[in-house]
Every structure is written in structure tokens, then in C-alpha cells.
Amino acid sequence: MPERSDTPPVLLGNEPGSFPHSVLAERHPAIIRQVRESFPYDPERHRALDALLAGCTEGVIEPLPADAHDRDRWTAWGADVYTGRSWFEVPWLWSESYFYRQLLEAVGYFAPGPWQGIDPFRPSKLAELDAPETDEELSALDALADRPAGEQDRALLHGSLWGNRADLGFRLSAASGETSSDTPPLVADDSDTLWSLLPPSGAATLALIADNAGRELVPDLLLIAHLLTQGRIARAVLHIKPYPYYVSDATHADVLDALRRLTSAPGAAAAYGRTLWAALTDGRLTVRAHPFSGGPLPYAEMPGDLREELGAATLTVLKGDLNYRRLVGDRLWPPTTPFADVTAYFPGPVAALRTLKSDVITGLSDRTEAALVAAEGQKWRTGGTHALIQVRA
Ligand SMILES: O=P(O)(O)OC[C@H]1O[C@](O)(CO)[C@@H](O)[C@@H]1O
């Protein structure tokens, strides 16, 4: 993407007291401690986790092993440039993403052996899926069945949107993040444009770039099932992560767990599950784990095949905070920078459904920004209490 002359620099994590700094200095060590307890890892795995714990705060970025299957890919993504530098001095997006890659290395996720393919975050993902709150959310679908189509549209869109609050990494450090503010929960709402792109003519292809598993993925799947049933889309491609990432990001195994949760639920939820099952088996719904989805770069740098694929979709919906950062570049834009300007490079119509969990924001009106700042200072940016639906048609 050619850079605008007023493009702010990419965020780094080097400013003590800033949100990015706290993620690197506090959240990452907490995640390592949580992972240590998630399985009875052997001494070698414990040593590797201890080394990462020391290295990710005090040390420098270490290279991947010479025989790592994806070493060339990470080199192309910048690993050689950043190796040997402090985690805090390189682009925050890169640093965070590489942390998860190194965490998988430490637990032996890729190496032949007993821990290969074992998702270190699976216990917490499953606990969330099994939680009584999930039952409550699913039983709410029974009452929705008799409501007018417009009301169902809105409920399922908002379910998917607010499902993004359910992010396990965020909960590690956001226990006291609640704000009491009179400002509206939605800071931008382009949902009319979103619906206009998906009329009930049955021809559209939706690309949904998923974010978290569990209580976010379930409503994402419900939204897809609803759009298929209403004839607003003919097919959907669900983009997920090729491996566990950012604690709760959805993988293929998580999709299957969520689907099983739906099909085994009582009432209307099971019907949604059956719709999805049928769509997967007849090809109207496909699941795609593109390597770039697990990468450390903004979407402006997506490879040609992905660009072509998303360019062919009627609409690409990106879920969540991290995808938003990757969509608009991980930069501290003035909040009133038009969303359409910063996403002009995207190969087709694009929508962001996101709760606000990091400093990056675009597309606010002057009035909304002023009201948020007056009520909360800058807390609204990271507290997860506000959300947005932004669309560039
Ligand atoms: O699951 P989401 O919505 O992408 O959020 C990921 C979270 O992790 C972060 O990357 C910080 O670790 C933030 O952007 C956000 O708070």
C-alpha cells in the first residue's frame, strides 16, 4: 500500500505504561505461566517454557530452529531483520505474533513426539465452550425463532460482534477493565451498508475471517447459518488459524468442537448446527487455514492468492481486535481518519466487527470521539466495553 504522507508510525511496545508494553511485559509472562499448568509437560518442555519466560521480557528475539518447517516463511515475514533485537523494539504486531510461534516451539507443538499437535490452549477453550453461559446463549435462540427476519438479522450480527469480548487472553489482564460510561456501546455502526451488500437474493459469497474459538466462534457460526438460511449468502468461507495463536484464536479443531456443541444442544441451536453440518458436507461452507492468517503482518501485505480469493468475495468480514489492527495497519491513527481511506487497498468490500481492546481506531466522528474522551479519557480504546461495525463497500 503506498503510504499516505500523514501515516503514523507502526506501534512498538517500548513505552512503559503503554498498552502494547503491558502486553509484552505482563500478559505474555502470564500466558506462559498459564500454559505451564495446562498439561503435565515433561522437564524438557518446562525448560523451554522457562527459557521463553526469561527471554521474552529480558532477552532478545531468538531465531527458530534451523530445521523448523516454517523457518523460511518467518524469514520472509521479517525474522532475520528482527532476530537479536529486543521484543520491545520491533513492531508490536510482529513481536506479539512471534511470541505465539515461539510458545508453540517451547511446548513441542510442531516437533515429532507426544506433544505434537497438542493445542496448549485447548483446556481453556473447552472450558469456555462447556460453560453455563454458552448454554444460556444457545437457549436464547429458541425465542428468536418466532421474531421478524430483521430482528433475527440484528440479533445474530450483534451476537457475533459482542462474542468478540469473549477472548481468553484479554481476560487474563482485563478483570478490572469495566468502565461505567454513558457513551453508547457502539462507536460506529455501518450495519445498514453491511445488509445492503448481502440482499436476500442468494448469490453472495461471504469470507469470514474468524478470531476467537468458543464463545466467539459459536455466534460466528450461527451468523453464517442464518445468512445461508435467509438466502443472503450462497456460500461462505470461514478463515481460521493454521495453528493455535493469540491464546483463543480458532483452529479447525475448534470449529469442529463448536459445531458438535451446536448439534448436541437442545432446541433451535441444533437446527443451526445441522444447517452448518449440511453446508460443510455439500461445500457451501468451507474452512480455510491460510498460512498468512497465522502471520505477523498487516493485510496490506497479504500474498497474491489470498488477495485474489478475498477480492472474489461479495464481502469479507474480519472479526476481532487483532484482525482490525492487521486491517488498518497497527498504527495510532487519529480516530477520525476515514475507515474507507485506510482500507482502500483491500481487494473487495470489507467489514470489521470488533470490540475495542487495543489503542488502534479509525472512522469515528468528531462528536463520538469527543464524547468518549470526555467520559472516559482513553480507557474506551482498550476496555472491551465498546464495539464497532465498520464497512467499506
Ligand atoms: O481476540 P482479539 O479480539 O483479536 O483480541 C486480541 C487481543 O490481544 C491483543 O492483540 C493484545 O494482546 C489486542 O489487540 C487484543 O486485546
The ligand as an ORCA input file, in Angstrom:
! r2SCAN-3c Opt
* xyz 0 1
  O      -9.090    -11.651     20.213
  P      -8.925    -10.287     19.663
  O     -10.198     -9.534     19.610
  O      -8.239    -10.307     18.342
  O      -8.056     -9.506     20.675
  C      -6.728     -9.808     20.844
  C      -6.198     -9.022     21.955
  O      -4.868     -9.238     22.028
  C      -4.147     -8.081     21.626
  O      -3.540     -8.429     20.449
  C      -3.247     -7.721     22.724
  O      -2.592     -8.832     23.130
  C      -5.108     -6.950     21.442
  O      -5.133     -6.461     20.178
  C      -6.405     -7.546     21.866
  O      -6.662     -7.075     23.129
*
